[in-house]
Amino acid sequence: MNHSHDIMIVGAGPAGLAAALECRRRGFDVAIISPPRTGRDERTAALLAGSVDLLERLGAWDLLAARSPMRSLRIVDATRRLIRAPEVTFHASEIGLPAFGYNVRNADLVDALESAARVIPRLVASVAAVASDSDGVRLELSSGEAAMARLVVAADGRHSTVRDSVGIGVREWRYDQSALVVNLAHELPHGDTSTEFHTETGPFTLVPLPGHRSSLVWVDRPHEVARRVAADEMTLADEVEARSSSLLGAVRIDGPRQAFPLSGMTATAFAAARTVLVGEAAHLFPPIGAQGLNLGYRDVTALGDALQGPGDDPGAPTNLATYERARRADIMTRTAAVDALNRTLLTGFLPVQALRGLGLFLLDRVPSLRHAVMRQGIALPPAARPFS
Ligand SMILES: Cc1cc2nc3c(=O)[nH]c(=O)nc-3n(C[C@H](O)[C@H](O)[C@H](O)COP(=O)(O)OP(=O)(O)OC[C@H]3O[C@@H](n4cnc5c(N)ncnc54)[C@H](O)[C@@H]3O)c2cc1C
């Protein structure tokens, strides 16, 4: 049997489901193609203002089982270097916001989006190949079936089959670092504050969860991460408490541990051949500064804005060009900023350390600079509205 829709969304992760809802909201006939969901993603994502706005518009925000506000962000220089930066704490209230963002479990986010998207037709299959011409795109499915669309949204993750199939290349790089991701229960309250300890081998970041719980992303050399993944719970809990200078008191490991090798990737184009790339199909970078999915949600917003009305051809070259233009600078700038932040932590080069220290010193003392950086960090325009 053949399936034909205006727009086919390939992938049902947090980016694909949001893209499907956004295209439907714009009046298009949409379907999703994805294999069955396997397991629950225990990672969490810190969602910033623009992402929250999008999820509200899509009707998914109020369906979230839990969301923890991040009212303050604290940066601690935990290096043992000659030049150390001062501790800096930013408060959302300084720029008129109740919170910088909200930390949510990926599994809860996908549940909420699935629930909002239950009216959207779903083909349970993998896409094996796509071929496009001036009229539309034909998708070959693993089930042996085929599907037709006028626009394909590739949201099939970092190893995107759709991206490869339409001939969009990638630029990839690796870091000599991995991230240990685990949830913690702890003795003391986190006070809705996210704390990032900067160390010589990467950031150690605690992000609030409901109650006396936090999620930890600990970036370090791969062998150290492998050792901590294998360590017994007491040993790891003690190490976490020591690394965080007992900020949250005694710590208990509260869930499975996952290790992610750190790498980066940017697609060489974000739209081509009646196809647009969103989320990790388009860009991937280290889990530093809570940018990955937030960037993916700006892709989804830009996609909605690039589409004309339902009477028009959604895969028209003008729409693709609008999307490409809208996304290129943002994706390139964020990727470079996260890469630079990571590399300034790793460097032993004194002038770079001094500059980093000076930057944080100025951020601590100069209110106008603090406010500009806070807005830029959460991708808010200068006078954006606060969360509703
Ligand atoms: C440790 C860690 C911490 C992070 N923390 C944050 C954070 O605090 N804030 C933030 O914004 N981001 C964060 N991120 C990034 C964020 O998790 C990702 O950006 C996000 O999960 C990617 O979602 P996605 O929908 O693009 O891809 P995925 O979740 O990978 O979804 C891909 C989908 O495509 C489907 N698929 C794959 N191949 C095919 C095919 N051939 N045919 C059909 N379907 C297919 C899959 O089944 C899946 O449904 C973090 C990442 C890591 C590793």
The ligand as a MOL file (V3000), in Angstrom:
LIG
                    3D

  0  0  0     0  0            999 V3000
M  V30 BEGIN CTAB
M  V30 COUNTS 53 58 0 0 0
M  V30 BEGIN ATOM
M  V30 1 C 24.5070 13.5710 27.8400 0
M  V30 2 C 23.6260 14.5030 27.0580 0
M  V30 3 C 22.9690 15.5560 27.7040 0
M  V30 4 C 22.1870 16.4600 26.9620 0
M  V30 5 N 21.6170 17.5280 27.6180 0
M  V30 6 C 20.9240 18.4410 26.8910 0
M  V30 7 C 20.3580 19.6030 27.5270 0
M  V30 8 O 20.4650 19.8210 28.7420 0
M  V30 9 N 19.6670 20.4870 26.7530 0
M  V30 10 C 19.5190 20.2840 25.4000 0
M  V30 11 O 18.9100 21.1390 24.7350 0
M  V30 12 N 20.0290 19.1990 24.7860 0
M  V30 13 C 20.7180 18.2750 25.4860 0
M  V30 14 N 21.2600 17.1920 24.8620 0
M  V30 15 C 20.9720 16.9700 23.4310 0
M  V30 16 C 19.6150 16.2730 23.2220 0
M  V30 17 O 19.5240 15.1450 24.0550 0
M  V30 18 C 19.4710 15.8910 21.7590 0
M  V30 19 O 19.5930 17.0760 20.9830 0
M  V30 20 C 18.1130 15.2540 21.4140 0
M  V30 21 O 17.8610 14.1350 22.2070 0
M  V30 22 C 18.0930 14.8500 19.9400 0
M  V30 23 O 16.7790 14.5940 19.5490 0
M  V30 24 P 16.4260 14.2060 18.0440 0
M  V30 25 O 14.9400 14.0510 18.0110 0
M  V30 26 O 17.0860 15.0950 17.0750 0
M  V30 27 O 17.1300 12.7750 17.7990 0
M  V30 28 P 16.8290 11.3460 18.4440 0
M  V30 29 O 16.3010 11.4580 19.8190 0
M  V30 30 O 18.0580 10.5360 18.2060 0
M  V30 31 O 15.6260 10.7460 17.5680 0
M  V30 32 C 15.8230 10.1500 16.3090 0
M  V30 33 C 14.5520 9.4040 15.9030 0
M  V30 34 O 14.7000 8.9330 14.5680 0
M  V30 35 C 14.3270 7.5610 14.4810 0
M  V30 36 N 15.0620 6.9940 13.3390 0
M  V30 37 C 16.4020 6.7490 13.2450 0
M  V30 38 N 16.6850 6.2450 12.0050 0
M  V30 39 C 15.5060 6.1850 11.3320 0
M  V30 40 C 15.1370 5.7530 10.0060 0
M  V30 41 N 16.0490 5.2770 9.1400 0
M  V30 42 N 13.8450 5.8110 9.6410 0
M  V30 43 C 12.8900 6.3100 10.4970 0
M  V30 44 N 13.1900 6.7250 11.7670 0
M  V30 45 C 14.4790 6.6600 12.1600 0
M  V30 46 C 14.6980 6.9970 15.8480 0
M  V30 47 O 14.0060 5.8020 16.1150 0
M  V30 48 C 14.2350 8.1670 16.7450 0
M  V30 49 O 12.8360 8.0860 16.9400 0
M  V30 50 C 22.0460 16.2830 25.5630 0
M  V30 51 C 22.6730 15.2120 24.9240 0
M  V30 52 C 23.4810 14.3440 25.6460 0
M  V30 53 C 24.2050 13.2170 24.9260 0
M  V30 END ATOM
M  V30 BEGIN BOND
M  V30 1 1 1 2
M  V30 2 1 2 3
M  V30 3 2 2 52
M  V30 4 2 3 4
M  V30 5 1 4 5
M  V30 6 1 4 50
M  V30 7 2 5 6
M  V30 8 1 6 7
M  V30 9 1 6 13
M  V30 10 2 7 8
M  V30 11 1 7 9
M  V30 12 1 9 10
M  V30 13 2 10 11
M  V30 14 1 10 12
M  V30 15 2 12 13
M  V30 16 1 13 14
M  V30 17 1 14 15
M  V30 18 1 14 50
M  V30 19 1 15 16
M  V30 20 1 16 17
M  V30 21 1 16 18
M  V30 22 1 18 19
M  V30 23 1 18 20
M  V30 24 1 20 21
M  V30 25 1 20 22
M  V30 26 1 22 23
M  V30 27 1 23 24
M  V30 28 2 24 25
M  V30 29 1 24 26
M  V30 30 1 24 27
M  V30 31 1 27 28
M  V30 32 2 28 29
M  V30 33 1 28 30
M  V30 34 1 28 31
M  V30 35 1 31 32
M  V30 36 1 32 33
M  V30 37 1 33 34
M  V30 38 1 33 48
M  V30 39 1 34 35
M  V30 40 1 35 36
M  V30 41 1 35 46
M  V30 42 1 36 37
M  V30 43 1 36 45
M  V30 44 2 37 38
M  V30 45 1 38 39
M  V30 46 1 39 40
M  V30 47 2 39 45
M  V30 48 1 40 41
M  V30 49 2 40 42
M  V30 50 1 42 43
M  V30 51 2 43 44
M  V30 52 1 44 45
M  V30 53 1 46 47
M  V30 54 1 46 48
M  V30 55 1 48 49
M  V30 56 2 50 51
M  V30 57 1 51 52
M  V30 58 1 52 53
M  V30 END BOND
M  V30 END CTAB
M  END
